[in-house]
């Protein structure tokens, strides 16, 4: 596992000390969630770009599936 350090103001660190929380675990989960959200956002952007490229293309999936099944 890699190490990531952050700096926080002294007063914030003092307040954090007064809260019974595993800050490392909390921050780890927050970072994981942000990375997951960004990954999904990028995937959506790619899907939107692909959808825009195929706009107007006629495709009948039912017809195609029937053709494949009938060709067996």
QUIQUIFEN-V939143 format. One line per field, one symbol per residue. ss: DSSP state (2 for helix, 1 for strand, 0 for the rest). phi: phi as a letter, one per 30 degrees, with the letter a starting at -180 (. if undefined). A space follows every 10 residues. Layout:
# QUIQUIFEN-V939143
ss = ???
phi = ???
This chain:
# QUIQUIFEN-V939143
ss = 0000000002 2222222000 0022222222 2222222222 2222222222 2220000000 2222222222 00
phi = .dcbcbcbde ddddddddcd addddddedd dedddddddd dddddddddd dddcdjddbc dddddddddd dd
